[in-house]
Amino acid sequence: MPIIRVDQISQYEGREVTVQGWVYNRTDKGKLVFLLVRDGTGFVQCVAFKGDLDEAVFDQLVRLPQESSVIITGPVRADKRAPGIPGGYEVGVKQIEIVQTADIDYPMSLKDHGVDFALDNRHLWIRMQSQWAILRVRATVMAATREWLDTNGFIEMSTPILTPAAAEGTTTLFETEYFDEGKAYLAQTGQLYSEATIMAFGKVYCFGPTFRAEKSKTRRHLTEFWMLEPEMAFCDLDQMMEIEEQMIQHIAQRVLRDRAAELKFLGRDLSKLENIQTPFPRMSYDDAAKYLIELYEKETNPEKKELLKFEWGMDFGAPHETEITKLYDKPVFVYGYPSAVKAFYMEPWPGRPEVCKSVDLLAPEGYGEICGGSERMSNHDMLLERIHKEGLPESAFKWYLELRKYGSVPHSGFGMGIERVTAWMCGIEHIREAIPFPRTIKRVYP
């Protein structure tokens, strides 16, 4: 019998197949036992009838614990009532091999669990249907990202995780002793190294884990997360925004195409994702600040008024981003932030040195910043001056400065947080569920 993937079960209606997987749930009703079996690609109902099996085998099924591993062979039948993901089909159990009978004290039983308990058992929590669905969407987000970049002239370049200096600010670094070389730091970004590789390859991207030691407890922050960072030579801020919106649109379309069943199980309103069509609206920081100040002045609720407090020169907090995105049903670019709230390497706005050529892409529905980028400084002397102003060690950036001495060109790039995009696609509240093993300021286990 063919060993099939559950997510392709519709192709085998009326045929006998073999499913290899684990018992997610069991319900027995007299002469029938219903097993909801997961195989990694989906969940399918398998129906065992007492008359079709040896009596001893049937008695084993009646007592079979959750998460026991099994190999089941039988015919595929269409049944709209059959639960599962994608659902609508079931397998009649003609033969069953119990590979292992799980212990009966499985911690993640099918009931509600507290967040701390679930995170302590994250190695088992990821087997739950909701977590499985979220992480399947994550994998598709990552695949779609690479797909779009690889077919649009980008080449992937790996960047180091251990670096000699800060890139995004010295207060959010994890440091370690590096043999006899002094201190090294876990990378906050691969961007600076990508700026070197674009001078050889034109358009590149790096993709991997990055680290921030900021003590943030919000639902949007992790201390270790995965970031995509494209970098482009001969690219200005406007060209970069076009690249961002085309890539984000592609990701949404791929997720809708390949993960509709998972999204429906999660209760996601698919129409929200169908709205992600280019072009995306663009708003200057000046206009956004004006809008937020007007909101603050009009607000009468004291608690909300305090959250909305804003003045020009501040960076946006989550409440501010939420208010801006309420204006649109698709992502919105906010560009031209104050230089003081952005990284040292961003190109100043012509005629406005207090503003830089930066842009954040804010997702709708309160999900906030999913991409942040800028046009980079291409002038050696301006960059050196900014490094000194920020109190950064010139020696650590010698190689970075040299990029501006040998064939410097206007160039731009951005970073996209995989967990934030995944959370937005899934419509979930906290990004800790959008990575297999989250790391937060209070959690490094399991």
Rosetta blueprint (number, residue, H / E / L):
1 M L
2 P L
3 I E
4 I L
5 R L
6 V H
7 D H
8 Q H
9 I H
10 S H
11 Q H
12 Y H
13 E L
14 G L
15 R L
16 E E
17 V E
18 T E
19 V E
20 Q E
21 G E
22 W E
23 V E
24 Y E
25 N E
26 R E
27 T E
28 D E
29 K E
30 G L
31 K L
32 L E
33 V E
34 F E
35 L E
36 L E
37 V E
38 R E
39 D L
40 G L
41 T L
42 G L
43 F E
44 V E
45 Q E
46 C E
47 V E
48 A E
49 F E
50 K H
51 G H
52 D H
53 L L
54 D L
55 E H
56 A H
57 V H
58 F H
59 D H
60 Q H
61 L H
62 V H
63 R L
64 L L
65 P L
66 Q L
67 E L
68 S L
69 S E
70 V E
71 I E
72 I E
73 T E
74 G E
75 P E
76 V E
77 R E
78 A E
79 D L
80 K L
81 R L
82 A L
83 P L
84 G E
85 I E
86 P E
87 G E
88 G E
89 Y E
90 E E
91 V E
92 G E
93 V L
94 K L
95 Q E
96 I E
97 E E
98 I E
99 V E
100 Q E
101 T L
102 A L
103 D L
104 I L
105 D L
106 Y L
107 P L
108 M L
109 S L
110 L L
111 K L
112 D L
113 H L
114 G L
115 V H
116 D H
117 F H
118 A H
119 L H
120 D H
121 N L
122 R H
123 H H
124 L H
125 W H
126 I L
127 R L
128 M L
129 Q H
130 S H
131 Q H
132 W H
133 A H
134 I H
135 L H
136 R H
137 V H
138 R H
139 A H
140 T H
141 V H
142 M H
143 A H
144 A H
145 T H
146 R H
147 E H
148 W H
149 L H
150 D H
151 T L
152 N L
153 G L
154 F L
155 I E
156 E E
157 M L
158 S L
159 T L
160 P L
161 I L
162 L E
163 T E
164 P L
165 A L
166 A L
167 A L
168 E L
169 G L
170 T H
171 T H
172 T H
173 L L
174 F L
175 E E
176 T E
177 E E
178 Y L
179 F L
180 D L
181 E L
182 G L
183 K E
184 A E
185 Y E
186 L E
187 A L
188 Q L
189 T L
190 G L
191 Q H
192 L H
193 Y H
194 S H
195 E H
196 A H
197 T H
198 I H
199 M H
200 A H
201 F H
202 G L
203 K E
204 V E
205 Y E
206 C E
207 F E
208 G E
209 P E
210 T E
211 F E
212 R L
213 A L
214 E L
215 K L
216 S L
217 K L
218 T L
219 R L
220 R L
221 H L
222 L L
223 T L
224 E E
225 F E
226 W E
227 M E
228 L E
229 E E
230 P E
231 E E
232 M E
233 A E
234 F L
235 C L
236 D L
237 L H
238 D H
239 Q H
240 M H
241 M H
242 E H
243 I H
244 E H
245 E H
246 Q H
247 M H
248 I H
249 Q H
250 H H
251 I H
252 A H
253 Q H
254 R H
255 V H
256 L H
257 R H
258 D H
259 R L
260 A H
261 A H
262 E H
263 L H
264 K H
265 F H
266 L L
267 G L
268 R L
269 D L
270 L H
271 S H
272 K H
273 L H
274 E H
275 N L
276 I L
277 Q L
278 T L
279 P L
280 F L
281 P L
282 R E
283 M E
284 S E
285 Y H
286 D H
287 D H
288 A H
289 A H
290 K H
291 Y H
292 L H
293 I H
294 E H
295 L H
296 Y H
297 E H
298 K H
299 E L
300 T L
301 N L
302 P H
303 E H
304 K H
305 K H
306 E H
307 L H
308 L L
309 K L
310 F L
311 E L
312 W L
313 G L
314 M L
315 D L
316 F L
317 G L
318 A H
319 P H
320 H H
321 E H
322 T H
323 E H
324 I H
325 T H
326 K L
327 L L
328 Y L
329 D L
330 K L
331 P L
332 V E
333 F E
334 V E
335 Y E
336 G L
337 Y L
338 P E
339 S H
340 A H
341 V H
342 K L
343 A L
344 F L
345 Y L
346 M E
347 E L
348 P E
349 W E
350 P L
351 G L
352 R E
353 P E
354 E E
355 V E
356 C E
357 K L
358 S E
359 V E
360 D E
361 L E
362 L E
363 A E
364 P L
365 E L
366 G L
367 Y L
368 G E
369 E E
370 I E
371 C E
372 G E
373 G E
374 S E
375 E E
376 R E
377 M L
378 S L
379 N L
380 H H
381 D H
382 M H
383 L H
384 L H
385 E H
386 R H
387 I H
388 H H
389 K H
390 E L
391 G L
392 L L
393 P L
394 E H
395 S H
396 A H
397 F H
398 K H
399 W H
400 Y H
401 L H
402 E H
403 L L
404 R L
405 K L
406 Y L
407 G L
408 S L
409 V L
410 P L
411 H E
412 S E
413 G E
414 F E
415 G E
416 M E
417 G E
418 I H
419 E H
420 R H
421 V H
422 T H
423 A H
424 W H
425 M H
426 C H
427 G L
428 I L
429 E L
430 H L
431 I H
432 R H
433 E H
434 A H
435 I L
436 P L
437 F L
438 P L
439 R L
440 T E
441 I L
442 K L
443 R E
444 V L
445 Y L
446 P L
